[in-house]
Amino acid sequence: MTKMVSATAVQALKEALCLIYWYKADLRSFLQNTITDRSAVSQADWEGYKRQIVSDVVDLLCQDQEKYLGDIRRLFHEVAKMTSFRHLEQLEDGKAKAEKARVAVAELQRIVEVHDEATDEARKIKERRAKEAERLRHSTAVREKLDEIKSRYMSLVSTCTPQQRGFELERVMYDLFNLFDLDPRASFRNIGEQIDGAFSMEGTDYLFEAKWQQDPCAISDLDSFAGKVNRKLDNTLGLFLSINGFSEDGVRAHSTGRPVIILMTGADLMAVVEERIDFVSLLLRKRKHAAQTGNILLQIHQMTD
């Protein structure tokens, strides 16, 4: 579970707690043995209705998740791993009571598993980024080249005309691809179309296009580039860099169906040259996000630490 427990998870926990024990004495014993801070249990009005008692105890824990995080996690997992409901089966209409409890616990278990998987993935992402940053810190030659690329990129704002800027940006990106061993190819023409460049990563070929214009790239720019990619082999994807971003309708239109291009902005590029993220890791995470969600624009500020 994360510190911000979802409302859905809280509701599922409350429902399960109401159903797994019929008698309030049994419920109180379970809560006292599961929650380390017994005052959270004793504060409830145990003369009241069971559903209100459960709601009061869980709400008290969730109001200060920083303090009660351990108890919250323990409570979720202890309820989710319950498999026997014989104590309910012995009651009047016991089979129906036990089945309701079993269904509620199964739903809670599903939610806990989703939360645990998300937490584990976030932990792995954090560890990978820490390793990437550590490797980059110890790669003096790479850092020196990145610093040079950054200086060249920053100088384009004041020293170049818009036309020159686009050409120089291609050269900057070629050197960036080369630095990260992506086997870049410079711009070329193929059956009358201009391709800004190409590179390979993990067995996939990428066409590359870069634009540095005042306005965000429009849907027509994305349509044109996607068409170039679609005319290549199935294993080909496209990386489109637009320093000033993309129009919302363009991103939305190309985030349906099977994505063939992923998008990169000037903010993403700055994160790479400022050593906040490894370039290959940036591309891999963008590609994974597009494959899982269809959304072709995952920006650096949206990436989980």
Contacts in CASP RR format, 6 or more apart in sequence:
PFRMAT RR
TARGET T0000
AUTHOR 0000-0000-0000
METHOD contacts of the structure
MODEL  1
MTKMVSATAVQALKEALCLIYWYKADLRSFLQNTITDRSAVSQADWEGYK
RQIVSDVVDLLCQDQEKYLGDIRRLFHEVAKMTSFRHLEQLEDGKAKAEK
ARVAVAELQRIVEVHDEATDEARKIKERRAKEAERLRHSTAVREKLDEIK
SRYMSLVSTCTPQQRGFELERVMYDLFNLFDLDPRASFRNIGEQIDGAFS
MEGTDYLFEAKWQQDPCAISDLDSFAGKVNRKLDNTLGLFLSINGFSEDG
VRAHSTGRPVIILMTGADLMAVVEERIDFVSLLLRKRKHAAQTGNILLQI
HQMTD
1 9 0 8 1.000
1 69 0 8 1.000
1 72 0 8 1.000
1 73 0 8 1.000
1 76 0 8 1.000
1 112 0 8 1.000
1 115 0 8 1.000
1 116 0 8 1.000
1 119 0 8 1.000
2 115 0 8 1.000
2 118 0 8 1.000
2 119 0 8 1.000
2 122 0 8 1.000
3 65 0 8 1.000
3 66 0 8 1.000
3 69 0 8 1.000
4 65 0 8 1.000
5 62 0 8 1.000
5 65 0 8 1.000
5 72 0 8 1.000
6 111 0 8 1.000
6 115 0 8 1.000
8 111 0 8 1.000
9 76 0 8 1.000
9 108 0 8 1.000
9 111 0 8 1.000
9 112 0 8 1.000
9 115 0 8 1.000
10 58 0 8 1.000
10 62 0 8 1.000
12 104 0 8 1.000
12 107 0 8 1.000
12 108 0 8 1.000
12 111 0 8 1.000
13 58 0 8 1.000
13 75 0 8 1.000
13 76 0 8 1.000
13 79 0 8 1.000
13 108 0 8 1.000
14 51 0 8 1.000
14 54 0 8 1.000
14 55 0 8 1.000
14 58 0 8 1.000
15 104 0 8 1.000
15 107 0 8 1.000
15 108 0 8 1.000
16 79 0 8 1.000
16 80 0 8 1.000
16 101 0 8 1.000
16 104 0 8 1.000
16 105 0 8 1.000
16 107 0 8 1.000
16 108 0 8 1.000
17 27 0 8 1.000
17 54 0 8 1.000
17 58 0 8 1.000
17 79 0 8 1.000
18 50 0 8 1.000
18 51 0 8 1.000
18 54 0 8 1.000
18 104 0 8 1.000
19 97 0 8 1.000
19 100 0 8 1.000
19 101 0 8 1.000
19 104 0 8 1.000
20 27 0 8 1.000
20 30 0 8 1.000
20 79 0 8 1.000
20 82 0 8 1.000
20 85 0 8 1.000
20 88 0 8 1.000
20 101 0 8 1.000
20 104 0 8 1.000
20 105 0 8 1.000
21 27 0 8 1.000
21 30 0 8 1.000
21 87 0 8 1.000
22 87 0 8 1.000
22 88 0 8 1.000
22 91 0 8 1.000
22 97 0 8 1.000
24 46 0 8 1.000
24 50 0 8 1.000
24 53 0 8 1.000
26 87 0 8 1.000
27 50 0 8 1.000
27 53 0 8 1.000
27 54 0 8 1.000
28 41 0 8 1.000
28 46 0 8 1.000
30 78 0 8 1.000
31 41 0 8 1.000
31 57 0 8 1.000
31 75 0 8 1.000
32 38 0 8 1.000
32 41 0 8 1.000
34 71 0 8 1.000
34 74 0 8 1.000
34 75 0 8 1.000
34 78 0 8 1.000
35 41 0 8 1.000
35 57 0 8 1.000
35 61 0 8 1.000
35 71 0 8 1.000
35 74 0 8 1.000
35 75 0 8 1.000
36 70 0 8 1.000
36 71 0 8 1.000
36 74 0 8 1.000
37 68 0 8 1.000
37 71 0 8 1.000
40 57 0 8 1.000
40 60 0 8 1.000
40 61 0 8 1.000
40 68 0 8 1.000
40 71 0 8 1.000
41 57 0 8 1.000
43 56 0 8 1.000
43 57 0 8 1.000
43 60 0 8 1.000
44 53 0 8 1.000
44 56 0 8 1.000
44 57 0 8 1.000
44 60 0 8 1.000
45 52 0 8 1.000
45 53 0 8 1.000
45 56 0 8 1.000
46 53 0 8 1.000
58 75 0 8 1.000
60 68 0 8 1.000
61 68 0 8 1.000
61 71 0 8 1.000
61 72 0 8 1.000
61 75 0 8 1.000
62 68 0 8 1.000
62 72 0 8 1.000
65 72 0 8 1.000
76 108 0 8 1.000
76 112 0 8 1.000
76 115 0 8 1.000
77 112 0 8 1.000
79 105 0 8 1.000
79 108 0 8 1.000
80 105 0 8 1.000
80 108 0 8 1.000
80 109 0 8 1.000
80 112 0 8 1.000
81 109 0 8 1.000
82 101 0 8 1.000
82 105 0 8 1.000
85 97 0 8 1.000
85 98 0 8 1.000
85 101 0 8 1.000
85 102 0 8 1.000
86 98 0 8 1.000
88 94 0 8 1.000
88 97 0 8 1.000
88 98 0 8 1.000
88 101 0 8 1.000
89 95 0 8 1.000
89 97 0 8 1.000
89 98 0 8 1.000
91 97 0 8 1.000
122 304 0 8 1.000
125 303 0 8 1.000
125 304 0 8 1.000
125 305 0 8 1.000
126 304 0 8 1.000
126 305 0 8 1.000
128 281 0 8 1.000
129 277 0 8 1.000
129 281 0 8 1.000
129 305 0 8 1.000
132 277 0 8 1.000
132 278 0 8 1.000
132 281 0 8 1.000
133 275 0 8 1.000
133 278 0 8 1.000
135 278 0 8 1.000
136 142 0 8 1.000
136 143 0 8 1.000
136 275 0 8 1.000
136 278 0 8 1.000
137 143 0 8 1.000
137 275 0 8 1.000
142 179 0 8 1.000
143 275 0 8 1.000
145 175 0 8 1.000
145 179 0 8 1.000
146 179 0 8 1.000
146 272 0 8 1.000
146 273 0 8 1.000
146 275 0 8 1.000
149 172 0 8 1.000
149 175 0 8 1.000
149 176 0 8 1.000
149 179 0 8 1.000
149 273 0 8 1.000
150 273 0 8 1.000
150 274 0 8 1.000
152 168 0 8 1.000
152 172 0 8 1.000
153 169 0 8 1.000
153 172 0 8 1.000
153 269 0 8 1.000
153 273 0 8 1.000
156 165 0 8 1.000
156 166 0 8 1.000
156 168 0 8 1.000
156 169 0 8 1.000
156 172 0 8 1.000
156 212 0 8 1.000
157 165 0 8 1.000
160 166 0 8 1.000
160 168 0 8 1.000
162 212 0 8 1.000
162 213 0 8 1.000
165 212 0 8 1.000
166 210 0 8 1.000
166 211 0 8 1.000
166 212 0 8 1.000
169 210 0 8 1.000
169 212 0 8 1.000
169 241 0 8 1.000
169 243 0 8 1.000
170 186 0 8 1.000
170 187 0 8 1.000
170 196 0 8 1.000
170 197 0 8 1.000
170 210 0 8 1.000
173 196 0 8 1.000
173 208 0 8 1.000
173 210 0 8 1.000
173 241 0 8 1.000
174 184 0 8 1.000
174 186 0 8 1.000
174 197 0 8 1.000
176 272 0 8 1.000
176 273 0 8 1.000
176 279 0 8 1.000
177 183 0 8 1.000
177 184 0 8 1.000
177 199 0 8 1.000
177 208 0 8 1.000
178 184 0 8 1.000
179 279 0 8 1.000
180 278 0 8 1.000
180 279 0 8 1.000
180 280 0 8 1.000
182 199 0 8 1.000
182 200 0 8 1.000
182 201 0 8 1.000
182 280 0 8 1.000
183 199 0 8 1.000
183 200 0 8 1.000
184 197 0 8 1.000
184 198 0 8 1.000
184 199 0 8 1.000
185 197 0 8 1.000
185 198 0 8 1.000
185 199 0 8 1.000
186 197 0 8 1.000
187 194 0 8 1.000
187 195 0 8 1.000
187 196 0 8 1.000
187 197 0 8 1.000
188 195 0 8 1.000
188 197 0 8 1.000
188 198 0 8 1.000
189 195 0 8 1.000
193 228 0 8 1.000
195 207 0 8 1.000
195 208 0 8 1.000
195 209 0 8 1.000
195 228 0 8 1.000
196 208 0 8 1.000
196 209 0 8 1.000
196 210 0 8 1.000
197 207 0 8 1.000
197 208 0 8 1.000
197 209 0 8 1.000
198 205 0 8 1.000
198 206 0 8 1.000
198 207 0 8 1.000
198 208 0 8 1.000
199 205 0 8 1.000
199 206 0 8 1.000
199 208 0 8 1.000
200 206 0 8 1.000
201 280 0 8 1.000
201 283 0 8 1.000
201 284 0 8 1.000
202 284 0 8 1.000
203 235 0 8 1.000
204 235 0 8 1.000
204 236 0 8 1.000
204 237 0 8 1.000
205 232 0 8 1.000
205 233 0 8 1.000
205 235 0 8 1.000
205 236 0 8 1.000
205 237 0 8 1.000
206 236 0 8 1.000
206 237 0 8 1.000
206 238 0 8 1.000
206 239 0 8 1.000
207 225 0 8 1.000
207 228 0 8 1.000
207 229 0 8 1.000
207 232 0 8 1.000
207 236 0 8 1.000
207 237 0 8 1.000
207 238 0 8 1.000
207 239 0 8 1.000
208 238 0 8 1.000
208 239 0 8 1.000
208 240 0 8 1.000
208 241 0 8 1.000
209 225 0 8 1.000
209 228 0 8 1.000
209 238 0 8 1.000
209 239 0 8 1.000
209 240 0 8 1.000
209 241 0 8 1.000
210 240 0 8 1.000
210 241 0 8 1.000
210 242 0 8 1.000
210 243 0 8 1.000
211 217 0 8 1.000
211 221 0 8 1.000
211 240 0 8 1.000
211 241 0 8 1.000
211 242 0 8 1.000
211 243 0 8 1.000
212 242 0 8 1.000
212 243 0 8 1.000
212 244 0 8 1.000
213 242 0 8 1.000
213 243 0 8 1.000
213 244 0 8 1.000
214 244 0 8 1.000
215 244 0 8 1.000
216 242 0 8 1.000
216 244 0 8 1.000
216 245 0 8 1.000
216 246 0 8 1.000
216 247 0 8 1.000
217 240 0 8 1.000
217 242 0 8 1.000
217 244 0 8 1.000
217 245 0 8 1.000
217 246 0 8 1.000
217 247 0 8 1.000
218 247 0 8 1.000
218 250 0 8 1.000
219 247 0 8 1.000
219 249 0 8 1.000
219 250 0 8 1.000
219 253 0 8 1.000
219 254 0 8 1.000
221 240 0 8 1.000
221 242 0 8 1.000
222 240 0 8 1.000
222 246 0 8 1.000
222 250 0 8 1.000
222 251 0 8 1.000
222 253 0 8 1.000
222 254 0 8 1.000
222 261 0 8 1.000
225 238 0 8 1.000
225 240 0 8 1.000
225 261 0 8 1.000
226 254 0 8 1.000
226 260 0 8 1.000
226 261 0 8 1.000
229 236 0 8 1.000
229 237 0 8 1.000
229 238 0 8 1.000
229 260 0 8 1.000
229 261 0 8 1.000
230 260 0 8 1.000
236 260 0 8 1.000
237 260 0 8 1.000
237 261 0 8 1.000
237 262 0 8 1.000
237 287 0 8 1.000
238 260 0 8 1.000
238 261 0 8 1.000
238 262 0 8 1.000
239 261 0 8 1.000
239 262 0 8 1.000
239 263 0 8 1.000
239 264 0 8 1.000
239 283 0 8 1.000
240 246 0 8 1.000
240 261 0 8 1.000
240 262 0 8 1.000
240 263 0 8 1.000
240 264 0 8 1.000
241 263 0 8 1.000
241 264 0 8 1.000
241 265 0 8 1.000
241 266 0 8 1.000
241 269 0 8 1.000
242 263 0 8 1.000
242 264 0 8 1.000
242 265 0 8 1.000
242 266 0 8 1.000
243 265 0 8 1.000
243 266 0 8 1.000
243 269 0 8 1.000
244 265 0 8 1.000
244 266 0 8 1.000
245 263 0 8 1.000
245 265 0 8 1.000
245 266 0 8 1.000
246 263 0 8 1.000
246 265 0 8 1.000
246 297 0 8 1.000
251 263 0 8 1.000
251 295 0 8 1.000
251 296 0 8 1.000
251 297 0 8 1.000
254 261 0 8 1.000
254 296 0 8 1.000
255 290 0 8 1.000
255 294 0 8 1.000
255 295 0 8 1.000
255 296 0 8 1.000
255 297 0 8 1.000
256 294 0 8 1.000
257 294 0 8 1.000
259 290 0 8 1.000
259 291 0 8 1.000
259 294 0 8 1.000
259 296 0 8 1.000
261 296 0 8 1.000
262 283 0 8 1.000
262 286 0 8 1.000
262 287 0 8 1.000
262 290 0 8 1.000
262 296 0 8 1.000
262 297 0 8 1.000
263 286 0 8 1.000
263 296 0 8 1.000
263 297 0 8 1.000
264 282 0 8 1.000
264 286 0 8 1.000
265 297 0 8 1.000
265 299 0 8 1.000
267 299 0 8 1.000
267 300 0 8 1.000
267 301 0 8 1.000
268 282 0 8 1.000
268 299 0 8 1.000
268 300 0 8 1.000
271 277 0 8 1.000
271 282 0 8 1.000
271 300 0 8 1.000
272 278 0 8 1.000
272 279 0 8 1.000
272 282 0 8 1.000
276 300 0 8 1.000
277 300 0 8 1.000
277 303 0 8 1.000
282 300 0 8 1.000
285 298 0 8 1.000
285 303 0 8 1.000
286 298 0 8 1.000
289 295 0 8 1.000
289 298 0 8 1.000
290 296 0 8 1.000
290 298 0 8 1.000
END
